[in-house]
Every structure is written in structure tokens, then in C-alpha cells.
């Protein structure tokens, strides 16, 4: 490990990953892991891993933690798509500034109130948060079916005893508040009952019993068609999922 990363640390440009141009291992901060070992890397700490053999395979588990920059920009974009064009800054009722071209305190405060009153919406923040935190990291992680499955066909397969699974890379979350219940799946929000949201967010396989929940057949069909849920082949091979 190379210590806590400085905000101004030089980064190699032109690639998706943030790789330091210079990396120095701190004293007593290098480890060799044996099979089954796990090393926790604190957020914001520089690190570099090297395979010790030709047959080495490592698995990295990251925790999604948007930066303030990413969160503010993303939330503003989400909210902006829903705002009417008629909601604008207005200087009606304000006294003219004392000097030509001056942006006085009253004008700045009027704009601040417009921004804060628009952004400070707990319901909208929750809706945005659920969507952004379930977005797939890579666009090819969730692949829609080429031929959509009908609700009738889905019900028939479940009733034959074939279970449904969460597809690898797919993310589910849910929230219930005064405005209702929303199931968040791979960046989208679906209004449904609390019972259905909780059950679908659970990673346990889905069987025909779940069809008894209100609205289950329609929503499950939609999630299968978008690639978030899937049936597996007879061998249980992920390559045969559909």
C-alpha cells in the first residue's frame, strides 16, 4: 500500500481506471496473501497488487461510494429532467441594485432559495438514490432478452417448477415511504406493493408461490425481459440463462 491518496496526485490520463503515475510502497505496508486470505483496503488509499504465480486468481470486492461531485451532478440531472420550463428565477418585487451591473445580496439570496427549494426534496432524493445505487457498473452486465417473454409463458414456466434467479451483475433495492413503495432494479424504479418489493429484492430463487403477490406476474415478466431476472438451463449453466 502507498498511503492515503492526495487529491492532486498525478494520474495516468486516457484510461478508465485511476492509476497513479508514481507509486511507492510505504514501510511495513506490503503483504503476501495465501489462498483464502482477504486484505481490506481503506477508501482513498493507494494500492498495487502483483500476482505471485501463473495460476493466481484474485477477486476484488468494491463498495459503491459516489463522490460529492458525482452525487450532486447526477441528482441535478435527474431532477432537471422532471422540472417544468416555467420554474425560473424571478426578480419580481425586488428593489433595484444600487449600482449598474451589481449582483446584490438580495439577488443572490433569491437564486439560492430557488436552488435550495428545488433540490431539498426528500422524496426525489430517495428516488434518485435508489436508481443511481442500483445502476450496473458495466453496460453489458444486464442484457435484455432478444425475444421478450410473455406473461403467460412466464407463469407457465414457474408453475412447472422452474425457478427464477437474479442475474449476475444485477442490483436490487427497495424503499417504502409516505409516497408508496418502489423497487429499484438496475437503475430503474418500479412502483409495487411492499411485500413484492421485499421479496424480489431478496436474492433467493423465485418460484410459482410468488405469483400470488399483487402485481407479481407483470413485474417479474418485465424484469426477465430486461435481463435482471432469468431462468437457467437444465444444467444450471449461466450461459444458458434466458
Secondary structure, 3 states (H helix, E strand, C coil): CCCECCCCCCECCCCCCCCECCCCCCCCCCCCCCCCCCCCCCCCECCCCCCCCCCCCCCCCCCCCCCHHHHHHHHHHHHHCCCCCCCCCCCCCCCCCCCCCCCCHHHHHHHHHHHHHHHCCHHHHHHHHHHHHHCCCCHHHCCCCCCCCCHHHHHHHHHCCCCEEECCCCCEEEEEECCEEEEEECCEEEECCHHHHHHHHCCCCECHHHHHCCCHHHHHHHHHHCCCEEECCCCCCHHHCC
